Every structure is written in C-alpha cells, then in structure tokens.
Amino acid sequence: MSETEIEDENILGHLKEVIQRVEVSESSKSTIGIEYACLRSMMLEPRNATMWNALTLVYMMSNRTEEAEETIERSLDIDTSNAWTWTIWGDLLRQQGRLVESERAYRMAVELDPNDTFALRHLATLYFAREAYPEAMNLFEMLIPFIPNDQDLWDAYSVCIRRLKS
C-alpha cells in the first residue's frame, strides 16, 4: 500500500470517528457538539488538514467568521495542495464579500482539481458577476457536460454568448 493510500485511509478513519462521536454525543444537534467532536479528533492528528477543514465548516455554519479564518489558514499552513481547502477558503471569502480574494481561492481550487464542479461553478459566477464573459463562458463550457440539465448554467452561458456578440 502506498503512502498516499495509507494517508487517505487514516483521513477516512478519522472522519468516520468524527461522525460516530457526533452521532453518539447528546449535543450533536448543535454545532457545539460537532465542534467538540472535531476538536477531539484533531487532538489525535493535529497536522491533518481535513480535520481543520471540517472545523472551519462548523465555524462557518455558526457564523463564527474569525475562528473560520483561523482554522482554514491553519489548514493551508499544513497543506496547500488540497483543492477542498481552497474551495472552503473561497466560500468563506465570498460570504464576507471579499470577491477578488474569493476568486483567487476558487482559481487555485480549480487548478488543483479541474473537475471540482463546485469551485468551477462559483468561479464562473464570480466571473459572470464582474462581466468577464469570455472567462465565464469557458468555465460554463467546462461545467455543462458535468451538469447538462442545469438550466441556470445554460441561461448564464447564453447571456455570455449574447454579450460577447454585441
């Protein structure tokens, strides 16, 4: 078994542990119970970026922006090659209205994982919003094969075509 496969198994094991602890916890319906479960799991492996990402999501769900920023930055300190981390960072920045920075984070996520439809979609939407129609159109063309029945994508793609032709 390769080192990457072992690491993936360890991450999955820790995620399963978080889920089990949250399910067992009486306060699991609150973000406090989830946060506690994440923190306990992180104590087992503090250099695991996935655990920091999970905690960031907990903080984002409870509108604890400052803590979310600290934990996602910690995750990036550990591993900058994780597309999911960059996508979460993009989400957090977008929620704060920091759209230029959000766009950069989504671009990094897409660079690391060109098939990340979530990051592609948000990046395309940001391009579209700032009227960067050629860039948005390219991303919509990448997305449509993945999500061919999404009418919103087709509508935005059509607007890009019309704007570029006028």
Secondary structure, 3 states (H helix, E strand, C coil): CCHHHHHHHHHHHHHHHHHHHHHHCCCCCCHHHHHHHHHHHHHHCCCCHHHHHHHHHHHHHCCCHHHHHHHHHHHHHHCCCCHHHHHHHHHHHHHCCCHHHHHHHHHHHHHHCCCCHHHHHHHHHHHHHCCCHHHHHHHHHHHCCCCCCCHHHHHHHHHHHHHHHC
